[in-house]
Amino acid sequence: MTEVQDRLNGSDLRDDQRRTAEEIGVIWDKARPEPSEVIGNTHRPNTLDYWMYELEKIEAECQ
């Protein structure tokens, strides 16, 4: 669901497309994450990869 919403919010637009849209008055609902920002767990919650990621994150916090 979040993936679809991000696409609808224009997250998959190239920078030049975003600038052009902003020049004609488009106002985005939320700012794009910075490229260096860690996005987090991108796996679906009903997959093993999701839970492995979560366990590895907890393990890293404990060390």
MOGI-V768646 format. One line per field, one symbol per residue. ss: DSSP state (a for helix, b for strand, c for the rest). phi: phi as a letter, one per 40 degrees, with the letter a starting at -180 (. if undefined). A space follows every 10 residues. Layout:
BEGIN
ss = ???
phi = ???
END
This chain:
BEGIN
ss = caaaaaaacc ccccaaaaaa aaaccccccc cccccccccc cccccccaaa aaaaaaaaaa aac
phi = .ccccccccg ccccdccccc cccchcbcca ccccdcccch ccccccbcdd cccccccccc ccc
END
